[in-house]
Amino acid sequence: MHDISLKLQKREAHGKQVAGLRRDGFVPSVVYGGHDEPISTQSLDGETAKVVHAAGKHTPVHLTIDGKKKLAIIKTIEIDPVKHRVLHIAFHAIKQNDVITTEVPIILTGKGESAAEKAGLIILQAIESIEVKAKPADLPEAIEVSVLELATDEDKLVLGDVTLPEGVEFADAEHDAELVIANVYEPAALEAANEAAAGDAEDESEVTAEAGPEDAEVSAEAEKSE
């Protein structure tokens, strides 16, 4: 695990003042957790973006808040959908000996080198991440699973194929060992499945189009109430 650090300053700007803070090149944030009261903080835009990219929501970050050090993980990140700029971060303070639960990415290794791919088959990843629990120092940046043993379209990778690092467990002890991580497909079969899925989507669009505007509004309200 790489040491990722970020310097924070206590933040005085709140409410409408935050817009000016962002214009000045700062990202507003909050640090909560432990026995301390939540702390309103801010950090430089460029440095913050680098930390978000490196840490995501699974790697602990070493924070320095006006000289005081804290260890934390990022719980929420608000991103501007147009400018792709970090708008706000919530950090959750943790201790070195805490066992924490977080989501880590699953990375398929050996892609392009498996017997399946050399035979013209296609490997598709079914799940991108999984929740694990561990002490901060033991948390992996990712879980790597090799595809090298995949050879036919009947082969697949499942959760039972994963070997976790020492000190790391799946957060859900009831996880099915047969939960699929990746499947192997014949190109023709995959294309047929995609065409069938596209056809189903078109059928749904036609049904929606046939319904009147009032029906659409009622459906939307029903979805909101759920």
C-alpha positions as CSV (number, residue, x, y, z in Angstrom):
1,M,0.0,0.0,0.0
2,H,1.4,3.4,-1.0
3,D,1.5,6.2,1.5
4,I,-0.9,8.9,0.2
5,S,-0.9,12.2,2.0
6,L,-2.8,15.5,1.8
7,K,-2.5,18.8,3.7
8,L,-5.7,20.3,4.8
9,Q,-6.5,23.7,6.3
10,K,-9.5,24.4,8.6
11,R,-12.2,26.0,6.6
12,E,-14.1,29.2,7.6
13,A,-16.2,29.5,4.4
14,H,-19.6,27.9,4.5
15,G,-22.8,28.1,2.5
16,K,-22.7,30.6,-0.4
17,Q,-19.1,31.4,0.5
18,V,-18.0,28.0,-0.7
19,A,-18.4,29.0,-4.4
20,G,-15.8,31.7,-3.9
21,L,-13.5,29.2,-2.2
22,R,-13.7,27.0,-5.3
23,R,-13.0,29.9,-7.6
24,D,-9.8,30.5,-5.6
25,G,-8.7,27.0,-6.3
26,F,-9.7,25.1,-3.2
27,V,-11.8,22.1,-2.6
28,P,-14.1,22.1,0.5
29,S,-14.1,19.0,2.6
30,V,-15.1,17.6,6.0
31,V,-13.3,15.2,8.3
32,Y,-15.4,13.2,10.7
33,G,-15.2,10.0,12.8
34,G,-13.7,9.0,16.1
35,H,-14.4,11.0,19.2
36,D,-13.8,14.4,17.7
37,E,-16.4,16.8,16.3
38,P,-16.5,17.0,12.4
39,I,-13.9,19.4,11.1
40,S,-14.7,21.7,8.1
41,T,-11.5,21.7,5.9
42,Q,-10.2,22.7,2.5
43,S,-7.3,21.8,0.3
44,L,-5.7,22.9,-3.0
45,D,-7.5,21.8,-6.1
46,G,-4.6,20.2,-7.9
47,E,-3.3,18.3,-4.9
48,T,-6.7,17.1,-4.0
49,A,-7.4,15.7,-7.5
50,K,-4.2,13.7,-7.4
51,V,-5.1,12.2,-4.0
52,V,-8.6,11.3,-5.2
53,H,-7.2,9.6,-8.3
54,A,-4.6,7.7,-6.3
55,A,-6.7,6.7,-3.2
56,G,-10.2,6.3,-4.5
57,K,-12.5,5.1,-1.8
58,H,-10.3,2.2,-0.7
59,T,-6.8,3.4,0.2
60,P,-6.2,5.3,3.5
61,V,-5.0,8.9,3.2
62,H,-2.6,10.5,5.7
63,L,-4.1,13.9,6.4
64,T,-2.3,16.8,8.1
65,I,-4.8,19.4,9.4
66,D,-3.0,22.6,10.5
67,G,-0.1,20.4,11.7
68,K,-2.3,17.7,13.3
69,K,-2.1,14.3,11.7
70,K,-5.0,11.9,11.0
71,L,-5.5,8.8,9.0
72,A,-8.7,8.6,7.0
73,I,-10.4,7.0,4.0
74,I,-12.6,8.9,1.5
75,K,-16.2,8.1,2.0
76,T,-17.9,10.4,-0.5
77,I,-16.6,12.4,-3.5
78,E,-18.7,15.0,-5.3
79,I,-17.6,15.6,-8.9
80,D,-18.7,18.3,-11.3
81,P,-20.3,16.2,-14.2
82,V,-19.3,18.8,-16.8
83,K,-15.9,20.0,-15.7
84,H,-15.0,16.8,-13.9
85,R,-13.6,18.8,-11.0
86,V,-13.8,17.6,-7.4
87,L,-16.4,19.7,-5.7
88,H,-16.4,18.2,-2.2
89,I,-14.9,15.3,-0.2
90,A,-16.0,13.7,3.1
91,F,-13.1,12.0,4.9
92,H,-13.8,9.3,7.6
93,A,-11.0,9.3,10.2
94,I,-9.8,5.9,11.3
95,K,-7.1,4.3,13.5
96,Q,-4.2,2.1,12.5
97,N,-5.6,-0.8,14.5
98,D,-9.2,-0.4,13.3
99,V,-10.6,-3.1,11.1
100,I,-12.4,-1.2,8.4
101,T,-14.7,-2.3,5.6
102,T,-14.2,-0.8,2.2
103,E,-14.7,-1.6,-1.5
104,V,-11.6,-2.5,-3.6
105,P,-11.4,-3.0,-7.3
106,I,-11.0,-6.4,-8.9
107,I,-8.3,-6.4,-11.7
108,L,-8.0,-9.3,-14.2
109,T,-4.4,-10.1,-14.9
110,G,-2.9,-11.9,-17.9
111,K,-5.5,-10.5,-20.3
112,G,-4.6,-11.3,-23.9
113,E,-2.4,-14.2,-22.8
114,S,-5.0,-16.8,-21.9
115,A,-5.7,-19.9,-24.1
116,A,-9.3,-18.7,-24.4
117,E,-8.3,-15.4,-26.0
118,K,-5.7,-17.0,-28.2
119,A,-8.4,-19.2,-29.5
120,G,-10.5,-16.1,-30.4
121,L,-12.8,-16.2,-27.4
122,I,-13.8,-13.1,-25.4
123,I,-13.4,-12.7,-21.6
124,L,-15.7,-10.2,-20.0
125,Q,-15.5,-9.1,-16.3
126,A,-18.8,-9.5,-14.5
127,I,-18.1,-7.5,-11.3
128,E,-15.7,-4.6,-10.9
129,S,-15.2,-4.5,-7.1
130,I,-15.8,-6.3,-3.9
131,E,-16.1,-5.3,-0.2
132,V,-13.3,-6.5,2.1
133,K,-12.3,-5.8,5.7
134,A,-8.8,-5.4,7.1
135,K,-6.6,-3.1,9.1
136,P,-5.5,0.0,7.1
137,A,-1.9,-1.3,6.7
138,D,-3.3,-4.6,5.3
139,L,-5.8,-3.1,2.8
140,P,-4.9,-4.1,-0.8
141,E,-5.1,-1.4,-3.5
142,A,-6.8,-4.0,-5.6
143,I,-7.5,-7.7,-5.8
144,E,-5.8,-9.4,-8.8
145,V,-7.3,-12.5,-10.4
146,S,-5.5,-14.2,-13.3
147,V,-7.3,-15.2,-16.4
148,L,-4.5,-17.4,-17.7
149,E,-6.3,-20.7,-16.8
150,L,-9.4,-19.9,-18.9
151,A,-9.5,-21.9,-22.1
152,T,-13.1,-22.6,-23.3
153,D,-16.4,-20.8,-23.3
154,E,-17.5,-23.1,-20.5
155,D,-14.8,-21.7,-18.2
156,K,-15.3,-18.8,-15.7
157,L,-13.7,-17.2,-12.8
158,V,-15.6,-17.1,-9.5
159,L,-15.1,-15.6,-6.0
160,G,-13.8,-19.0,-4.8
161,D,-10.8,-18.6,-7.2
162,V,-9.6,-15.5,-5.3
163,T,-6.7,-15.7,-2.8
164,L,-6.9,-12.8,-0.5
165,P,-3.7,-11.3,1.1
166,E,-2.9,-12.1,4.7
167,G,-5.1,-10.1,7.1
168,V,-7.8,-9.5,4.6
169,E,-11.3,-11.0,4.5
170,F,-14.4,-10.6,2.5
171,A,-16.7,-8.2,4.3
172,D,-19.7,-10.5,3.7
173,A,-18.8,-13.9,5.1
174,E,-21.9,-15.3,3.3
175,H,-20.5,-14.4,-0.1
176,D,-21.3,-17.3,-2.5
177,A,-18.0,-18.9,-3.7
178,E,-19.7,-19.3,-7.0
179,L,-20.3,-15.6,-7.5
180,V,-19.0,-15.0,-11.1
181,I,-16.1,-12.6,-11.6
182,A,-15.5,-13.2,-15.3
183,N,-17.1,-15.3,-18.1
184,V,-15.7,-16.6,-21.4
185,Y,-17.9,-16.1,-24.6
186,E,-17.9,-17.1,-28.2
187,P,-17.9,-13.9,-30.2
188,A,-21.0,-15.0,-32.2
189,A,-22.9,-15.9,-29.0
190,L,-21.9,-12.6,-27.4
191,E,-23.1,-10.6,-30.5
192,A,-26.4,-12.5,-30.5
193,A,-26.9,-11.8,-26.8
194,N,-26.2,-8.1,-27.4
195,E,-28.6,-7.9,-30.3
196,A,-31.3,-9.6,-28.2
197,A,-30.7,-7.1,-25.4
198,A,-30.9,-4.2,-27.9
199,G,-34.2,-5.6,-29.2
200,D,-35.7,-5.8,-25.7
201,A,-34.6,-2.1,-25.2
202,E,-36.4,-1.1,-28.4
203,D,-39.5,-2.9,-27.4
204,E,-39.6,-1.1,-24.1
205,S,-39.1,2.2,-25.9
206,E,-42.1,1.5,-28.1
207,V,-44.3,0.7,-25.1
208,T,-43.3,4.0,-23.5
209,A,-43.9,5.9,-26.7
210,E,-47.4,4.4,-27.0
211,A,-48.3,5.7,-23.5
212,G,-49.7,9.2,-23.2
213,P,-47.8,12.0,-21.5
214,E,-50.1,11.7,-18.5
215,D,-49.3,8.0,-18.1
216,A,-45.6,8.8,-18.2
217,E,-45.9,11.4,-15.4
218,V,-47.9,8.9,-13.3
219,S,-45.2,6.3,-13.8
220,A,-42.4,8.7,-12.9
221,E,-44.2,9.7,-9.7
222,A,-44.7,6.0,-8.8
223,E,-41.0,5.4,-9.2
224,K,-40.2,8.4,-7.0
225,S,-42.5,7.1,-4.3
226,E,-40.7,3.8,-4.2
